[in-house]
Amino acid sequence: MKKTIYQNLKIERTMKKSVTINLFGVLYAIDEDAYVLLSGYLTDIRHHFARQEGGEEIADDIERRVAELVAELQTGGVQSVTLEHVEQIIKQIGRPEEVDGNDEKSAAATLGAGSAPAGQSVQMRKKLFRHPDDKLLGGVVAGLACYIDFDSTWLRLLVVLLGVCSWGTAVLVYLACWVVIPRAVTPEDRLRMQGRLVNLSTLGDEILDVAGRAGVNSDMGRARGLLHSWIEKLLRGVGLLLRMGLYTFLVLLTVFPLLLLLGCMMLLVGGYTSWQIGRFGADDAWFFSFFFGNAVSWGMVASVILLLVLLFVGALHLFLRSIGHGSDWKRSSRNLWWGAVTTFLVTSLLCLACYLPLYHQQADAHWKEVREQREAREEQRLYGLLQQRGWNVVTHEHTEGYVGTRQFFTGRKSAWYIEGRDSSGTGGSMNYAVEKTERVAPGTYTLTAAVRADGDGPEVYACTSKGRVAVAVPVTGFKGGDIWEQAVKQYGDGRQSDEVLRGIVNANDGKGYGWTRVSLRVDVPADSVLRYGVRNRSAAGVWTGKRFSAADFRLDR
Amino acid sequence: MNVENTKSQMRKGMLEYCVLLLLRRRPAYASEIIARLKKAELIVVEGTLYPLLSRLKNDGLLDYSWQESTQGPPRKYYTLTAEGIASLDELDGAWNELAYTVNHLKAETVQATPCDEENHLSESQN
């Protein structure tokens, strides 16, 4: 017969009904059934005290006391310790739930045991265990059947049907239950599983019952044949592997995101501080954004995974409590859980705190891009407009834009005009020229245009085969201007009804946009075309401004 | 009200103090303490003592040393530490106060019982 060997309790088989135990170095003869009860008792004691601080030592002390009492029996002339002796010893020392005098529950249990000596008929709240004796795979269904008082075979059939119908989801649930629900190991567990009151007599019965069943089972196992036992072993092995896999998976699922979070936190803190200190120059921006961005996104991922795991574990705890295993949720694991929750909260807040500015940065970048794209499109449209009107861009270097809007001298916001902006911040580097070629009848023409500039250099010019004439754009800046001043004067002279005039006067909130009209005379010979236009750099190559504009070119005979 | 429960609560409350008292005179091992406590009907099941001893030891009130036994396993001889003696003294004071209060209360209530009136009657008859 197979026996478990305990720390201080070793067994050597001598006779059919009697065994020898070794208690702290001294050998004692004990009946087999008495041994079963005694070892069950000691296991329960160990189990019971395992949950509290110094519990192992207490269990050792009690075991030592048992040895002492057994030694006394021997001194008293007892040959072999019997079941009655063991029962007496257990009664003297007390059941685990009687011994632990600290909480109210045990007092109630003691009282209950006293008031109901018959035991078996008293029903207690059932606890869900995996049934170790009636199992096919993990004993989950058998345990459930015991819990809800249902025939295990029918329930099994139902579960298999459910497994088929739910496309295997039930299998996952089954595996989860296998992992979560503890197996009824001790006689006490088995009594709780059946909802029977736990006291000395019921426990003794249960122990003897199990001992008897173990013998029967092993006989039956032999009778069923090799194939069956092989299948059972295989199933058990697969079950064990699955269980280990699930446990590992859960642990990894918790540990991995925690480590990830920790790493991300360090990256974030490190990145942020060095960024603050200013070790990241413009060239290192990629480094900053790479680590910062990745840490944040991975931190988010880890947080979500961890949150799911925590929710799962919390749900598990609630489930365990609902099936009567509340005390299995040890203080240490509860602290661990709360620790994980705190870590999750802290890191996710940190991630959020870091992500928000980053998000702003990204959003800004995004909107800037969108704006630039829109501007580019708009510019292309305006450039198209320029070409449509026969204008030809001769040079366009260090220049932003081809045309301008919104500052036309008439105040019309939609009107466009030729405009070049120096692409360097300080100005002086632009080189922009736009011109038009027209075939006109020979003669003398006057070319007028509205212009403005904030620096020396721009000129309006005209070219024929005879040569080139030009007029410099006066430096007026972007306020006031001759056109505006004249308009104001004329407006004041009683021409208030002129709509165009009013527009000019009111342009730029009544300040004008700096436009001045310039004109030049050009002789066009018989065999020549006329090219005229505007450029920001004079023949001498001077350009000191940042921006110039030109519009309203007119050619009069 | 459950009298048994109250009695057990009273015993439970006294247990720690009594264990310390027992150890004041000389060191003892668990079974000796059990024998004395059982005689005084302070404990019902022996196992109750072990968690208590373990707790007192962890709290630093007790210490123990191993001694071989002629029969059975080696024994843990428990002794009071300095801290243990100090807290025992404190408990002594608390007990004296408690005992005084309880006795005082009892004396008061005894005077007011009908028994006394009977006594008066018998006196007057005399």
Interface residues (C-beta under 8 A of the other chain):
Chain A: L23 F24 G25 V26 I45 F49 Q52 E53 G54 E57 I58 D61 I62 R64 R65 A67 E68 V70 A71 E72 T75 K91 Q92 I93 G94 R95 P96 E98 V99 D100 G101 N102 A107 L111
Chain B: E4 N5 S8 K12 A30 S31 I34 V44 V45 E46 G47 T48 Y50 P51 L52 L53 S54 R55 K57 N58 Q71 G72 P73 P74 R75 K76
